Amino acid sequence: MEAQVKPTQRVLLGITGGIAAYKSAELVRLLVKSGREVTVAMTAAAREFVGPATFQALSGRPVYSDLWDTRPDNGMAHIELTRNNDVMLIAPASADFLARLVHGRSDDLLSTTVLARTIPLIVAPAMNLQMWQNPATQRNVATLKADGVHIVGPGNGDQACGEIGDGRMLEPAEIMAALDAWAQPKTLLGKRVLITAGPTQEAIDPVRVITNHSSGKMGYALAQACAEAGAEVVLVSGPTHLSTPFAGASPGEPGGVRRISVISAAQMLAAVEAEVDESDVFIAVAAVADYRPVSSAEQKIKKSDAGLNIHLEPTVDILARIAKHARRSNDPRRNGTPPFCVGFAAESENVEQYGAEKRARKGIPLLIANHAQSAFGADENEVTLIDERGAEGEMRMPKMGKVVLARAITREISARLNPKV
Ligand code: CTP
């Protein structure tokens, strides 16, 4: 199977006048390195900050700035640039340029190209904190969003003017990530996905816990991938050090992740049960403790020379329970049935056979069997997808980064939810 979508877009990169233009050189390098073809168009103000020769050398292509450029065959650079590219990215976009976009100005090459374009437009604003916060700029950003322009950033941090706050252009690597996210097919639009991630901690006493080495990376990568695919994601997470992907997506925009932080298996179960009725998909990635102390001591247990026995009892298997749960939803498409359930299993041997047995035992349509040695804490993972077709439907995915893998798994889930996708 094709596990990885290779970006083959031709990117038209517009650069406007702002000190962040120096970062655009690195952005061109990263875009080219990712296999994209980059053509740069600069405003006159941008040329005051960085010379076109830099961008020509990095992109390996001519740089455009002049509306009257006669190089294109038809003498119409603004038309040729939009016809020959798949996406237009403006980074940095100055406050002035945002205002000009809102008004549909066409008095230089870049603004005319925006107006004449038939391709999607992504804009990375960069400006001083006060300029960004000014109601005029905020109005302009809202108008551009309503016009279908995709805004990435700005970021928060040190600014060239010496202030600290919102307004700096996202780092080139962050813009690349935003571009990748934007390019993912929106196969889960209108769907709500519930995910568990990370370890749980079961208290022995107020300072000691039973836990495991789960990092949460695979569950968080799936939350990111499902959000990129347009789903509304609820991430029920045990203790991790990871930051929530797309936590800041505005309500109503596809792709937001709402995180509910829990500690114990019992809390994870309660959070999942509270959310499941309005969820279409449940993905259990968490390494839930299988046992917990029957009771947790109220005070710290004192050390003694005698041994210590801790009596453990099994926890509820959240996945198996949800797989049998008849949802009580306002939406008749959900009502009376369980959500589409996906489980994970860590197997160190006989991966396919044990995985198939576990899928049947849990009563779930799709199980993702981790090849155990590759999973915990790592940035890469190697898995086999197992569904009700048994050996015939087995899909072994080569070792790959967890985010790329999560996108491939998300596509498989989408295809099973809606066979026409
Ligand atoms: N799971 C769960 N609740 C539990 C235990 C597990 O939801 N109390 C879910 C996990 O999130 C995962 C799958 O069930 O999706 C793992 O199943 P499990 O039976 O625990 O298998 P392994 O972790 O692979 O361990 P073992 O083979 O020892 O049973």
Residues whose N, C-alpha, C, O or C-beta is under 5 A from the ligand:
A	BS01	CTP	A284 V285 A286 A287 V288 A289 T315 V316 D317 I318 L319 V342 G343 F344 A345 A346
